[in-house]
Amino acid sequence: MNDKQLKILILFFIFFLQIIFASLVNFNSNNIIFIFFIIFLTVISITFYFVNYFTKIKILIFCCAVYFLLLIVEFNYSKIFFSSCATNKCENYEKRKIEKNIKKEVRYILLPKSFVLENNRILPLSIFQNTYVLGSNENNYFPYFLTDRYGFINQDNVYNNKEIDFLIIGDSYTMGTTVNFSDNIQGNLLSKNNSVISLGMGGNGPLFALASLVEYKNTIKAKNVIYIFSETNDLGYDLFLEKKNNILIKYLNKNFKQNLLLKTKEINSLLIAKYSNLEKIKNNNNNTIVSIKTITLSNIRYLIGIENKGSKNIDGNYDPNFSYNLIEAVNSNTLNSNYFLFNKIIARMREESDPSNFYLLYFPERKNLFSKKNSEMYYAVKKICEKNNVKFIDLNKELKNENIKFIKSLYPRSFEHPNEKGYKFISHIILKNVSK
């Protein structure tokens, strides 16, 4: 190996380490050690060109030693650098701590999306009922929640109301498990003396959102139904998976329903079996020094952006004159076919919401919100809403007069979901645009 080849090898190795650690760290003042380490690697990569061949060898050995040392330290990661991670080990540590405090079992959240590629007789749309579940660490703490009688994140007594002000459907933004309940959309609306029910589940795309509305709307009389649409993944990723599911695609048919309210035992059996497998996987990962997920080639491809995360599909051209039949749209891998299906989904949501007022709240991808740019998807979804006479709540428009510093303050440093301030702002926008 000559000097030039060694130089390229070390640069690639340093760059790889920087990506790995940057993807794991929630940047804040509590994670100064990790931030320092990434800066240190950057300095090494710059000074690298000014040293001789033998010093380059020493740098390579040193980098390898430090990397494997940190992997070994990760064995007790949750105790040493708890606030900086969202790994299985941190979850286990926090889960046990919460269980000790409340003297109740706390479960991991098992999302309906985990069943989307399976061929089960029924497809669950919620998680365990009346159960404590652990949220995600995106704001330097793990929130936890008690699910309601149907397995959603709500105060259970809200179902006793003859009529509620807001029914919201959608994905993780709607579910709100990255902040405490009092700080998510449900909690903020409740604090303003509004009654609200969320049927949101992390990973839900448009078809899951429609399905939850169809299955549970008869138990809820709502003045307003709000679909919180996520530009990040609803059309560019989630719908590509959902439209292949034989159950979900049937919700485009007005007469289709799984009648999940009558199938509680069957749902619980599916959840218990899946959860048992989930626990085994988590335990296996925790019993190894290096998590298998960390070193798999697919995960490396995902981290460095080679594997499609859906982002390539966000800005596909929109043709309002699309012409597909249902089979063609389901089998197509183009974003335009998803626009065709989305038009049908929005029409069905509006139909199912009647006589409630139906709104779509457009949630831009974080980078577009920061840059105050509207994507092609934004214009497409807005046109589809206009075509179906759906009221459009435009978050970009609401923030156009705000400075970038304020907009960035609505998010934690390294995550797509809003922080407490962000959810409070969104709740304010809902109250501003929706008539009770």
C-alpha positions in Angstrom: 0.0 0.0 0.0 1.5 3.3 -1.0 1.2 6.7 0.7 -1.6 7.9 -1.6 -3.7 4.8 -1.0 -3.2 4.9 2.7 -4.2 8.6 2.7 -7.5 7.7 0.9 -8.2 4.8 3.2 -7.7 6.9 6.4 -9.8 9.7 5.1 -12.6 7.3 4.2 -12.4 5.7 7.7 -12.5 9.1 9.4 -15.4 10.2 7.3 -17.3 6.9 8.1 -16.8 7.4 11.8 -18.1 10.9 11.6 -21.3 9.8 9.9 -21.8 7.0 12.4 -21.4 9.2 15.5 -23.3 12.2 14.0 -26.2 9.9 13.4 -26.3 8.7 17.0 -25.9 11.9 18.8 -28.6 14.4 19.8 -26.4 17.5 19.7 -26.7 19.5 22.9 -24.6 20.7 25.8 -25.0 17.4 27.6 -23.2 15.5 24.9 -20.0 17.5 24.9 -17.8 14.4 24.9 -19.3 13.1 21.6 -19.3 16.5 20.0 -15.6 16.9 21.0 -14.8 13.5 19.5 -16.4 14.4 16.1 -14.5 17.7 16.1 -11.3 15.7 17.0 -11.8 13.4 14.0 -12.2 16.5 11.7 -9.0 17.9 13.0 -7.2 14.6 12.4 -8.5 14.5 8.8 -7.1 18.0 8.2 -3.7 17.6 9.8 -3.3 14.2 8.2 -1.8 15.6 5.0 1.1 17.2 6.9 2.6 14.0 8.5 4.8 11.3 7.1 4.0 7.7 6.1 4.7 6.1 9.5 2.7 8.7 11.4 -0.2 7.9 9.0 0.0 4.3 10.1 -0.1 5.3 13.7 -3.2 7.5 13.1 -5.0 4.6 11.5 -4.2 2.3 14.4 -5.2 4.9 16.9 -8.5 5.6 15.1 -9.3 1.8 15.0 -8.4 1.5 18.7 -10.6 4.4 19.7 -13.5 3.2 17.6 -13.5 -0.3 19.1 -13.0 1.1 22.6 -16.1 3.2 22.2 -18.0 0.1 21.0 -17.0 -1.7 24.1 -18.0 1.3 26.3 -21.4 1.1 24.6 -22.0 -2.0 26.6 -22.8 0.4 29.5 -23.9 3.2 27.2 -27.1 4.0 29.1 -25.4 4.6 32.4 -22.4 6.5 31.0 -23.9 8.7 28.3 -27.6 8.3 28.9 -28.8 11.7 27.6 -27.0 11.3 24.3 -28.7 8.2 22.9 -31.9 6.6 21.8 -30.6 3.0 21.6 -32.1 -0.2 22.9 -29.8 -0.1 26.0 -31.0 3.4 26.9 -34.6 2.3 26.4 -34.1 -0.7 28.7 -32.5 1.4 31.4 -35.2 4.1 31.3 -38.0 1.5 31.0 -36.9 -0.2 34.2 -36.5 3.1 36.0 -40.1 4.1 35.1 -41.5 0.7 36.1 -39.9 1.1 39.4 -41.4 4.5 40.0 -45.0 3.8 38.9 -45.0 0.1 39.9 -46.5 -0.9 36.6 -45.2 -2.7 33.5 -44.1 -0.4 30.7 -44.0 -1.7 27.2 -42.2 -0.6 24.1 -44.4 0.9 21.4 -45.3 -1.7 18.8 -46.6 0.2 15.8 -49.2 -1.0 13.3 -46.7 -0.4 10.5 -44.8 -3.4 11.7 -47.6 -5.6 10.3 -47.9 -3.9 6.9 -45.8 -6.4 4.9 -47.4 -9.4 6.6 -50.4 -11.3 5.2 -52.5 -11.6 8.4 -56.3 -12.0 8.4 -56.7 -8.6 10.1 -54.4 -5.5 10.4 -54.2 -3.8 13.8 -54.4 0.0 13.7 -53.4 0.7 17.3 -51.2 -0.6 20.1 -51.9 -2.3 23.4 -55.0 -1.0 25.3 -54.9 0.6 28.7 -51.1 0.0 28.9 -48.1 2.1 29.8 -45.8 2.6 26.8 -42.4 4.2 26.4 -41.9 7.1 24.0 -38.8 8.2 22.1 -35.8 10.1 23.5 -35.6 13.2 21.2 -35.5 15.9 23.9 -33.1 14.3 26.4 -35.8 12.3 28.2 -38.0 9.3 27.6 -41.7 10.2 27.9 -44.2 7.5 28.8 -48.0 7.2 28.2 -51.0 5.3 29.3 -53.0 4.2 26.2 -56.8 4.5 26.1 -59.5 1.8 25.7 -58.7 1.4 22.0 -54.9 1.6 22.2 -54.3 5.2 21.2 -52.5 8.0 23.1 -55.4 9.9 24.7 -57.1 10.5 28.1 -59.6 7.7 28.2 -62.4 9.7 29.7 -62.7 11.9 26.5 -64.7 9.1 24.9 -67.5 9.8 27.4 -68.2 13.1 25.7 -71.2 13.2 23.4 -69.3 15.4 21.1 -65.6 16.4 20.9 -64.0 19.4 19.3 -61.2 17.7 17.4 -60.4 14.3 16.0 -56.9 14.2 14.6 -55.5 11.4 12.3 -51.9 10.9 11.0 -48.5 9.6 11.9 -46.0 10.3 14.7 -46.6 14.0 14.7 -50.2 13.2 15.5 -49.3 10.5 18.0 -46.9 12.8 19.9 -44.7 10.4 21.8 -41.5 12.4 21.6 -42.7 14.8 24.3 -44.8 14.4 27.5 -48.5 14.1 26.9 -49.1 17.6 28.3 -46.8 19.0 25.6 -48.1 17.2 22.5 -51.0 18.3 20.3 -53.6 16.5 22.4 -52.3 18.0 25.6 -52.0 21.5 24.3 -55.5 21.5 22.9 -56.8 20.1 26.2 -55.1 22.8 28.1 -57.2 25.3 26.1 -60.4 23.6 27.2 -60.9 21.7 24.0 -61.9 18.0 23.8 -59.6 16.1 21.5 -59.0 12.5 20.4 -55.9 11.4 18.4 -56.0 8.3 16.2 -52.4 8.9 15.2 -49.7 6.2 15.1 -46.1 6.5 14.3 -45.4 5.3 10.7 -48.9 5.9 9.5 -49.2 7.0 5.9 -52.4 8.1 4.2 -54.0 4.7 4.0 -53.4 3.9 7.6 -54.8 7.3 8.5 -57.9 6.6 6.4 -58.3 3.2 7.9 -58.2 4.5 11.5 -60.9 7.1 10.6 -63.1 4.4 9.0 -62.8 1.9 11.9 -63.2 4.3 14.9 -65.2 7.3 13.7 -68.6 5.8 14.8 -67.5 5.8 18.4 -66.6 9.5 18.1 -68.8 12.5 17.2 -66.4 15.2 16.3 -66.9 18.8 15.2 -63.7 18.9 13.3 -61.5 16.2 11.7 -57.8 17.1 11.0 -55.4 15.0 8.9 -51.9 16.0 9.8 -50.0 15.3 6.6 -46.2 14.8 6.8 -44.3 15.9 3.7 -41.2 13.9 5.0 -42.6 10.4 4.3 -46.4 10.2 3.8 -46.3 10.1 0.0 -42.7 9.6 -0.8 -42.2 6.5 1.4 -45.2 5.3 3.4 -47.8 5.0 0.7 -45.4 3.0 -1.5 -45.5 0.3 1.3 -49.1 0.7 2.3 -50.6 0.4 -1.2 -49.1 -3.2 -1.4 -51.1 -4.3 1.6 -54.3 -6.1 0.5 -56.3 -4.9 3.5 -55.3 -1.2 3.5 -56.0 -0.7 -0.2 -59.6 -2.0 0.3 -60.3 1.1 2.4 -60.7 3.0 -0.8 -63.9 1.0 -1.2 -66.8 2.8 0.7 -68.3 -0.5 1.9 -65.1 -2.0 3.3 -64.4 -2.2 7.1 -62.5 -4.7 9.3 -64.8 -4.1 12.2 -61.9 -4.0 14.6 -64.0 -2.9 17.5 -65.4 -6.5 17.5 -62.0 -8.2 17.2 -60.2 -7.1 20.3 -59.1 -10.7 21.3 -57.7 -11.3 17.8 -55.9 -8.0 17.7 -54.3 -8.7 21.1 -53.1 -12.1 20.0 -51.3 -10.5 17.0 -49.8 -7.8 19.2 -48.6 -10.2 21.9 -47.0 -12.5 19.3 -45.3 -9.7 17.5 -44.2 -8.0 20.8 -42.6 -11.3 22.0 -40.5 -11.3 18.9 -39.6 -7.7 19.3 -38.4 -8.3 22.9 -36.2 -11.2 21.7 -34.6 -9.1 19.1 -33.9 -6.3 21.6 -32.5 -8.7 24.2 -30.3 -10.3 21.6 -28.9 -6.9 20.6 -28.4 -5.9 24.2 -26.4 -9.1 25.0 -23.8 -8.3 22.3 -21.0 -5.8 22.5 -21.8 -4.6 19.0 -25.4 -4.3 18.0 -26.1 -6.2 14.8 -28.1 -3.3 13.5 -25.0 -1.1 13.8 -22.8 -3.1 11.5 -25.2 -4.5 8.9 -24.5 -3.4 5.4 -28.1 -2.2 4.9 -27.8 0.1 7.9 -24.5 1.5 6.7 -26.1 2.2 3.3 -29.1 3.9 5.0 -26.8 6.0 7.2 -24.7 7.3 4.3 -27.7 7.9 2.0 -27.2 5.2 -0.6 -30.3 3.3 0.4 -33.5 5.1 -0.5 -35.2 6.8 2.5 -38.0 8.1 0.4 -36.4 11.5 0.0 -35.8 10.9 -3.7 -39.5 10.7 -4.2 -40.5 14.0 -2.5 -40.0 16.3 -5.5 -41.3 14.2 -8.4 -43.2 16.1 -11.0 -47.0 16.4 -10.5 -49.3 15.8 -13.4 -52.9 16.8 -12.5 -54.1 14.9 -15.6 -52.8 11.6 -14.3 -54.6 8.5 -15.7 -54.3 5.2 -13.9 -56.6 2.4 -13.0 -56.3 1.1 -9.4 -54.1 -1.9 -10.3 -51.7 0.3 -12.3 -51.4 2.8 -9.4 -50.7 0.1 -6.9 -48.0 -1.6 -9.0 -46.4 1.7 -10.0 -43.2 3.0 -8.3 -43.7 6.6 -9.5 -44.7 9.4 -7.2 -47.4 10.4 -9.6 -49.2 7.1 -9.1 -49.2 8.0 -5.4 -50.7 11.4 -6.1 -53.5 9.5 -8.0 -54.2 7.3 -5.0 -53.8 10.2 -2.6 -56.6 12.1 -4.5 -58.9 9.1 -3.9 -57.8 8.8 -0.2 -58.5 12.5 0.5 -61.9 12.1 -1.1 -62.7 9.1 1.1 -61.4 11.0 4.2 -63.7 13.9 3.5 -66.6 11.5 2.8 -66.0 9.6 6.1 -65.6 12.8 8.1 -69.0 14.1 7.1 -70.8 16.0 8.7 -67.7 17.1 10.5 -65.5 19.9 9.1 -62.4 18.2 7.4 -59.0 19.9 7.3 -55.5 18.9 6.1 -52.6 20.4 8.0 -49.6 20.3 5.8 -46.4 19.6 7.8 -43.4 20.5 5.6 -40.1 18.5 5.8 -37.9 20.2 8.3 -35.3 21.3 5.9 -37.9 23.0 3.7 -39.4 24.7 6.7 -36.1 26.1 7.7 -35.4 27.3 4.1 -39.0 28.5 3.7 -39.2 26.7 0.4 -42.2 24.9 -1.0 -41.6 21.5 -2.6 -43.4 20.2 -5.7 -45.3 17.9 -3.3 -46.6 21.0 -1.5 -48.2 22.3 -4.6 -49.5 18.9 -5.6 -51.2 18.2 -2.2 -52.6 21.7 -2.1 -54.2 21.2 -5.6 -55.6 17.9 -4.5 -57.2 19.5 -1.5 -58.7 22.3 -3.6 -60.0 19.7 -6.0 -61.8 17.9 -3.2 -62.9 21.1 -1.4 -60.7 20.3 1.7 -59.6 23.1 3.9 -55.8 23.5 3.8 -53.8 24.6 6.8 -50.4 25.8 5.6 -47.7 25.7 8.2 -45.2 27.2 5.8 -47.5 30.2 5.2 -48.0 30.5 9.0 -44.3 30.8 9.5 -43.3 32.9 6.5 -43.0 36.1 8.6 -41.0 34.4 11.4 -37.2 34.5 11.4 -35.1 31.3 10.9 -33.9 31.3 14.5 -37.5 31.1 15.8 -38.4 28.3 13.3 -35.3 26.3 14.4 -36.3 26.8 18.0 -39.4 24.7 17.4 -37.2 21.5 16.9 -34.6 19.6 18.9 -31.2 19.8 17.2 -31.1 16.4 15.4 -34.7 15.2 14.9 -37.6 15.8 12.6 -40.3 15.9 15.3 -41.1 19.2 17.0 -40.1 19.9 20.6 -42.4 21.2 23.3 -42.3 24.7 21.9 -43.0 23.3 18.4 -46.1 21.3 19.4 -47.4 24.3 21.3 -47.0 26.5 18.2 -48.8 23.9 16.0 -51.7 23.6 18.4 -52.0 27.4 18.3 -52.1 27.2 14.5 -54.9 24.6 14.7 -57.0 26.8 17.0 -56.3 29.8 14.8 -57.5 28.0 11.6 -60.2 25.7 12.8 -63.6 26.9 13.9 -65.0 25.0 16.9 
